Amino acid sequence: MQKKEHMVTYAGLEKLEQELDHLKTVKRKEVAEKIKVARGYGDLSENSEYDEAKNEQGIIESRIAELESMLKNIHIIDENELTTEHVMVGCHVKLRDEDGDEEEYDIIGSTEADPTGGKISDESPVGAALMGHGVGDTVEVHLPSGGTTSFEILEITKSVI
């Protein structure tokens, strides 16, 4: 099974590394202290504080493992690799929808997606449909609700990432 490559910007890589460091150096110690205190309350079979701390520990360890796996399979988006001939990760696109309204998005990797901030993943329905298309192309997008919509690509520029 091939590992999924995670595409990120330099800023995205830094954010992932900072989160991993925080989880390992701060959150692990905090939850270990919570477990230690909860053990002092006595019978562990009826100790909700202990159960809660152990659950939190599991969530933290799971996220650490996830981040470590992502960082092993990272591809940093290099501005020199970007082109404006077709939509790719790292591009900024200007679109016109079926109603004639214009929308703009940065196409980025899934780890940095923020749809409310105009940053959509290359794996999202709109992002995936746009990949590889050029200015003037009309792209049909299959929506999660089952319907479809279309966008005309008006402009492709390098994203400020």
N, C-alpha and C positions, 0 to 999 in steps of 0.2 A: 504494500500500500504506500503510495507516494504522499509525502507530507505536504500540507497546504502552505504555499508561500504567502507570507503576510507582507503586503506592500505598505510602507509608511514613509513619512517625511522625516527629516532629521529631528524636527520638533516632536513628532510622534514617537520616535525611538527614545528620545530623552524622557518623555512623559512615561513611557512603559518602564524604562529603567528606574526612574524615580519611584514609581508605584511599587515595583518589586523590592527595591531597597527599603522603603517604608514598611512594607509588610514583614520583611525579614528582621529588621532591626527594632521596630517600634511595636507593631501589632502583635507579633509572636510573644514578646515579653509581657505585654499587657494581658493577653489571654492566659499566659502561663501563671501570672500572678492571680488572676481571677479563679483559676482552677485550684491553686494552692489555698486561697482563702475559703473557697467553697468546700474543700476537703475538711477544713477545720470545723465545719458545721455538723459533722457527724455522719450518720447513716447515708451512704451515697445512693441507696435504692429509692429514697424519697426526697432527694435533694435537688430541687429545681434549679438552683443557682449553678450547681455542678453540671447538670445536664445542658443548661444554656451555654455555659462556658465551653464545654466539650463540642457542642454544635458550632459555636463561633470558631473554635480552633479548626474544625473540619472545613469550614467555608474558607478560612484564611489559607490553609494548606492547599486546598483545591485551586484557589486563585494563584498562589505561588507557582504551582505546577503548570497551570495554564500559561502564565506569563513566561516561565522558563522555556516551555515548548515553543511559544510564539517567537521568542528572541533567538532561538536556534534556527528558525526558518524565516528570517526577515530579509526583505529586499528594500533597500533604501531608494526612494525615488530621487534620481539625479536629474537636475534641471537640464543638463546637457543631453539627456536621453529623450527629452520631450520634443514633440513635433506638433505643429498646428494643422497638419494635413488631415488627420483623423482623430476621433475622440479616443483618449487613453487616460490611464490614471495619471493625475498631475495636471490635467487640462481644466480650463474654465470654459464652460459652454453657455451660449445664449440661445434660447429656444423660443419658438412660438407654438402655443398649444392650439387645439382645434377651435377655440373661441377667439383666437387672435391675440390673446394675452402673451406677453413676453415674460420669460422666467430665466434665471441664471443660476448655474450650479458649478461648484468645484467637484470634480470627480476624484475621489480619494479611496484608499484602502478601507476595508470594513472596520479596522481598529480605531480609526479617527473620525468615523461618520458622525455628522451632526445635522440631520435634515432641517431642523429649525434654523440653523446657521447657514443654510445653503450649501452644506457639504454632504454629498451623497456618495454612497459606496458604489464601487464598480460591480458589486454583487446585488444591489437593490434592483427592483424591476426597471426603473428608468435608467439607472446607470448601466446595467447589463445590456439593455436594448440599444443604448447609444454607442457602446464600445465598437470601434473600428469604422464608424460612419463618418462622413465628411460634410462640409458646409453644403447646404442645398438639399441634403438627403432628408426625406421624411421617414420617421421611424415609428413603428407601431409598438406600443407598450402593453403587455398583458398585465392587468392589475390583479392583486391578490384577491379582490372581491369577485373576480371572474370576468369582468368587463375588459374593454380595451380603450386606449386613447392613443393619439398620435401627436408627435412633435416634429416641427421642421427645425433643422439645425441652421441657425443664422450666422453664428460666429464661433470660432474655436481659438482660444489664446492659451498661453502658458499660465497656469495658476500661480498666484503669489503664495507659495507654500514654504 
